[in-house]
């Protein structure tokens, strides 16, 4: 089983998603050619996104490394990045069975009317496997590992249902789509609470500038493209020891600025491919459900948040938070995690934040600032057990991705900084059976509440 699913996952999202979409499209009545084309658009979108993400990482990595060296910013928790977290997740017993187990649970919940989301974002199942793997190594118990992964999966499905309408209203052309990724959904409650609290803060409660408003207020300097160039140049300057080196490195500094601008400009264009690929599948699914079950029956296709990370507010706020996050990591007392490799994942923090801040740049930035600051402590808290899991996987696989440098512990912003992963981790590590009981009660309460909401909606 481990070999089979390792092979499937080894294909990656660019290959997996066209296959899944083609099969899904044919099953719901779309002609093979049209279904294949939809799947290929999604696959090409993932290829394009991975290229742009690599451009961002490769461009920022050396410059940020220089900044760390110049200002002596080394901390004890090493940023392994999401590839290491995913490798740890899938190279364990929990990860080997996570796809069939979670798909089975998803099917049962659909049949019982406890969810509307069909989670086909198989690649991102590594998030569930990750928290399961960490708990597995922490407790030396497979049962506890699967418990943590399953709780994470069920809670995420309910949150995906809960936020689907808001998500679809905010993001254009996303009808019938929900986001069942626990990293994104974990920040949603913070967005709701913080956004509401900001309504009572004088001054801030009257500022309502979205990305378009930013362009009108600041002209060309409010464009994500230009902001990317400016931030890239600033980081390039900070990576120089003195003014002499800065003058000598002007070509490299300007190149970094242009590359950062390219990332900001190309991501929205690439995410358009996802939308083009999703549209036929989404429309056919809604038509089939309406025909078979009536207009009141509604299902959502659970998809990757990569669909919408090209929103202008997400780009602007993520870009502004990169240098701020580095500063926070250094000044926050007790934090030991310095994010570098994980900074490319900053875009995903805001996917479920923007629908509740209505794309307001200032509010989104404040929410991001708070959740990232808290997330640094979450990564630090989990570092010891993450290191244990990574070391074990490295011993078995010799995968350089999960090799923890001597004298450091392992960390990653995605998914270790998520409030949802930390909740499950803390309950199982520090409260054990009591914590397990709390998680069971919380999970069942959410499932029952969701079932009631679905019944109410269908009875109207």
N, C-alpha and C positions, 0 to 999 in steps of 0.2 A: 504493500500500500504506500509506504514511504517513497519507494522508487517511482511508482506510477505518478503520484502527485508532485514529486520533485521535478519529474520530466515535464508535466503539464505546466507547472509554475515557471519552469525554466524557459518556456516559450516567451514569457513576458506579456505585458498588457497589449503591446502593438500587434501580436499574433493572436492572443487569446480573444480579444474583444471582437475582431472581425468574424472569427469562428462562432462565437456566442451569438453575435447579432444576426449572422446569416441563418443559423439554426432557429433562433427566436423569430426572425422575420417570416421564414417559411411556415413555421408552426402557427402563426397568427394570420396566415393567408396572403402574405405579400409574395409576389413573384420572385423566383430565385435570383434573377439578375438584379432587381431593385434592392432585395435584401442584402445581397453580396456587396453592392455599391455602398449601401448605408454602412455596413460593417467596415468596409475598407476606408471610408472617410474617417470613421472613429479611430481605426488603427493608425492611419496617417497622422491624425491629430496627436496621438500619443507619441509617435515618432518625432514629430515637430516639437512637441513640448519637452521631450527628453533632450533634444538637441539644444534648445534654448536654455533649459535648466543647467546643462553641462557647460554652456557658454558662460552663464552666470557664475557657476561654481569655479570654473577654471580661471575666469577673469578676476573674481574677487579673492579667491583663495590665496594666491601669492602676496597680493597687496595687504590683506588682513594679517597674513603670517608675519609680514614685515612690521606692521603696526604692533603686533603682540611682542615681537622681539625688541623693538625700539623702546617701548614703554614698559617692558617687563610685566606683561599681563598674564603670565602663565598661572593657571589654577590647577587643582588636583584632578578634576573630572574632565577627561578628554572627550571632545565631540566626535563620536564615531559616525554621525550622520544616519539618515534613514536606511541606506543600503545595509549597514551592519545590523540595525534593529530588525530588518526584514529577514536577514540571513539567520539571525538567532531564532527568530520566530518560527521559520519554516524548517529548520534543521533540528527539530526536537520532536518527540513523540506527539505532543499536543499539536504542533504545526502540521504533522503528517496527516492527521485525520480532521483538521479543522474545517476543510471545505465540505466533505460529506455530512459531518455532524451539524454544521450551521445551516446547510441547505435543507437538511431534514427538519430541523427546528423551524426554519422559515416556512416550509410547506405545511407543517402541523398548525402553526399559528394562522396561516392563511385559511386553512380549512375550518378552524375554530372561530374565525372572524375576529382574531386578536390583533391583526395587523393588515395594512393595505399595501405594504411595500414588498416587492419581489427584489431581493438584493442580488443583482447580477454583477456587482463590482467585485469579482472574485479575487483579483490581485490584492485589493486592500483588505482582504480577510486576514492579512498578516498582522493587522492591528489587534485583532482578537487573539490570535496565536501568540503575539508578543507578551501581552499581560499574562496569558496562560503559561507561557514558558518561564517567565520571571517567577511566578508563583510556584510553578513546578520545581524549579531549582531551589527556591527559598524554603519550601516545605518538604522537599524530597517526596512529593506525593503527586502521582498522575491525576488522581481524583480531584485534588484541590486545583491543579492546573486547568483541567477541563471546566471545573466549576467557575473559575474566574473568567475564562474565555466565553463561556455560555452566558453568564450574567451580563458581560459586556455586550455581547451580540443582541440579546433580547432588549436590553435597555436602549441600545442604539436604534433598533427597529421602531420602538415606540416613539423615540424622539424624532425619528425621520417622519413618521406619520404626523406627529404633533406640529412639526414645522413645515410640512409640505406646502400647504396653501400659502403661507407667508413667503416661502421660498419662490414659489411659482408666480406670485403677484409681483415680487420685486425684480426678479430676473426675467427678461423677455424671452419668449419662445421656449420656456421650460415647462409647458403644460404636461402633466402626467409624470413628472420627475420628482424624486425625493433624494435626499443625501444621507445614506446610512453609513457614513464614515465616522467612527467614534471620536477621532481627533477634532473634527469640525464641530460635531454636536456637543462635545464636552464644554466648549466655550459659550454655547448659546445661552445657558442660564445666567452667566456673567453679563452677557450683552443686555439681556432683559433687565436685570437688576440695576446695573450701572447706568444704562440709558435712562431708566426711570428716575434714578437718583439725580441725574444731571438736569432733569426738568426743574429741580428746586435750587439749582446753583445760579445765582444772579450773573448775568453776562453770558455765560455759556448757554443758558437756556434760550437765548435769543439769537445765537449764531446758527445759521442754517445754510452751510455752504457744502454742496456736493462737488463732484469732480468738474461738472460743467460750470458751476458757480466759481470754482477756483480759477478756471480759465478766463472767465469774464473779469474777475477781480484783479488777477495778476498778469493777464495777457499771456504772452508766449511762455512766461516763467511758471505758469500754472499747468502747462502741458506735461503729461507723464514723460513724454520723450525728452523734453528739455530738463525736467527735474532729474531724470536718470543720468543725463550727461553731467549735470552739476554735481550730484552726489558722487558719481564715479570720479570726477576730477578732485573733489575734496578728499575722498579716501586715498586717491593716488598721491596727493600732496602729503597726507598724514603718514604715508608709507616711506617718506624720505627723511633722512636723519637731520639734514640742514638745508639751507637755501641753495647752497652750491649743488648738492645732489638733486634738489628739486629742479633747478635750471637744466642740469644734464639730462634729467629724465622727462623733460617736457613731452617728447613724442610718446613715451609709454603712458604718461598721465592722461594725455588727450585721447589715446587709444582706449584706455580703460573707460573714460567718459563716454566715448562713442559706443562701446560695447554695452555699457549699462543702458544707454538710451535705446539701443537696438533691442535689448531684452524687453524694455517697457513698451516698445512699439509693436514688436512681433507677437508677444503673448496673446493680445486680443485677436489678432488676425488668425492665429492658429486655433484658438478656442472656437472660432467660427466654423471650423471643420467639424468639431464635435456636434454643434447644433445642426449642421446640414445633414450629418449622418443620423442623428437622433430623430429628426422630424418625421420621416416616414414610419419608423417603428412606433413612436409615441401616438401618432394619429391612428394607425391601424389597431393598436392596442385599445384605445378608447372606443373605437367603432365596434370592435369585437365584443368588448365587455357590455356596451350599451345594447348590442343586438342579443346577446345571450342572457344577460341578467337585468336589463333595464337601465334607464338613465341614472338611477340612484346608486347603483353599484359602481364603485370606483376603486381602481388599483393604481399603484404608483410603481414605476420602474426605478429601482434604487441604483443610482449611477455615481461615478467618481466626481469629486468636487473639482476636478481639473476642467470640467465643463465651463465653469464660471470664474476662474481665477483671473481672467482678463478684464474684469470690471475695472474702470478707471480709478475708482476710489480704493479698491484693493491694491492696485499697483502703486498709487501715490503713498498710501499709508504704510505699506510694507517697506517701500524704499526708505521712507523717513525713519522707520523703526530700526533699520539695520545698524546705523551708528549708535542710536540711542540704546539698543540692546547690549552692544559691546560695553558702553559706559556703565549701564546698570549692573552687568555681570561683575565689573570691577569694584563698584562702590557699595553694593548691597552686602551688609554684614552677614556672614555665615554661608553665603553662596560660594560654591566651589566649581561651578560649571561655566566655561567660556564657550559660547556657541560660535562656531565657524562654519563647519561643513553643513550644519543644519539650517543656516540662514536662508538657503534657497527655498526652504519650506515655509517661510514666513507668510507667503501668499495664502496658504491654506487656513491660517488662523482666522481669516476674515470672511470666509465663505458664508457662515451662518451668523456672523455678527452684523453684516450690512443690512439684511432684511429687517433687523430690529432697530438699527440706527438710521434707517432710510437712506443709507449712503452718505450720511453727514460725515465729512472728512474729520472735523475736530472730535466729534463724539467717537467715531471709529478709532481714531488715534488714541484717545484716552482709554477706551476699552482695551485696545491692543497693548498699551503701556502697562496696564494693571495685570492683565492675564499673562503677559510675557514675564513680568517681574515675579509673579507667583510661580509661574512655570519653571523658572530657574531653580527655585527652591525644591520643586517637585522632582526635577531631574537629579539634584544633589541627594535628595532623600532616597531615591531608588538606585543610586549608582552602585552601591555595594552588591546588591543582588543581580543587577544587570551585568556587572563585571563577572560574577560567578557563572552566569549563563553563557556569556560570550566566551569565557575561557574554556568552558566545557565543549562548546561547539567548535572552537578552534582546535582543540586537542583531537577531536574526532575527524574534522574535515580538512584541517590545515588551510582553511580559507583566510587569505590575508585580510579580507574585508573586516573580519571580526577579531583581528589581532589587537589586543590592548597594549599600548606602549608601557614599558617598565616604569614603575613609579606612579602610574596613573590609574584611575578608575574609568569605567565606561559610562557614557551619557549620550543622549540624543534628544533634541527638541521635539521631534515627532517620533513616537507617541508618548514618550516618557513624561512630557510636560503637561499632558492632558489631565484636567481635573477628574475625568471619568476613570482613567487608568489609576490615578492616585487614590481615589476613593476605594476602588476594589483592592488595591495593594495594601493600603493602611488597614482596612477591615480584616483582611486575611492574615497580615503579618502581626499586628499588634492586638487585635481583639479575637483572633482565631475563631472558635465556634460561635461566640457571641457576634462577632463581625459577620460570619457566614449567615447567621440568622437574620441580622439586620439587612444584608444584601438580598436574601430570599424574600423577606417581607416587602422591601422597597420594590424589587423586581415584579413580584406578584401584584402589588398595588398598582403599579404602572400598567401592567398588562390588563387588569380588570378595568381600570379607568379607560384605557384605550378601546377596549371592547364595547364599553358603554357608549363612548363617543361615536364609534362606528355605527352602532345600532341606531342611535339618535339621528345621525345624518341620513341613514337609509330609510328611516321611517317618515321623514319629512315629505 
